[in-house]
């Protein structure tokens, strides 16, 4: 018998405003054809002006709690992953905690970009395995549309991102039959900070070594917008997520043939297609959402899990591997018996 984490509920929220590729053509000097060919993305969702990252997180969390049948007062740890926080400090988890009215429990921000979900899940799993916490809410929320350079200068990045939130509820369970009882089998997280500037947002920040944290000059330079070496990130994403998928299986004595469904972080449909080709995975083994929601950074995998549950594609007993890669570079896996 071993104490393990069970995912007992999922939820997601996408804002109501749909932004088609055509809507970006003029402002970004791009085309629907370029975006579809290079990324596979057809549309994404953008938040309303009166919505914040923690507002999106709240809606996804409420749905996850409802699907889990858990009262918010039963949650004893709150982890929120985001790269687009409500404010510079305190963390957005604190703002979400206030909105949920669950004071006293720890509310922690996870700042691991596209790896945010795997990192947060891994942290939740360690706390559950040690018996420290029993019911954990992991929520990933991104509001990119207000943080992007929406001019032709930023078009390589601005076309791929979308807003949205995804959440899961984990509960501690005694596992006596690991092949059949749902639980998180393993998580593994990695980073390589030597590549931090391949995908990053330079400002505002102390390392810019200006007289003040924010100056008009900095804003004109555009240091407040994310920057990416797209091709370098693309090729490393394919290689690293392929390796992580294999790591998730081989470190647990499993093979590709045992896998029922894979959830990759999705920045670009061509990345998961390239992984599928490299590893000879059939199309139906990869759950894809990027066409309809774009790249939602940390929220990609939990939104994908909720989508697959609601479509009846993700069923009890399945072996699923979740793999993410992104800025940092950070990456990792979570192998789960659903
Ligand atoms: O989520 C975290 C991880 N992120 C990723 O994994 C993203 C990985 N990278 C990518 O998905 C791709 O690199 C992008 C979709 C971001 C860019 O595609 P690309 O094929 O690598 O384009 P590029 O940046 O190398 O640019 C190729 C050409 C350039 O024109 P020239 O110099 O060849 O004339 C760009 O100016 O495409 C041009 N371009 C665009 N044209 C129209 C770049 N962005 C656009 C655009 N619309 N949006």
Boltz pocket constraint, residues with backbone or C-beta under 6 A from the ligand:
constraints:
  - pocket:
      binder: B
      contacts: [[A, 28], [A, 29], [A, 30], [A, 31], [A, 34], [A, 35], [A, 38], [A, 39], [A, 114], [A, 155], [A, 156], [A, 157], [A, 159], [A, 160], [A, 199], [A, 229], [A, 230], [A, 231], [A, 233], [A, 234], [A, 237], [A, 266], [A, 267], [A, 268], [A, 271], [A, 295], [A, 297], [A, 325], [A, 326], [A, 327]]
      max_distance: 6.0
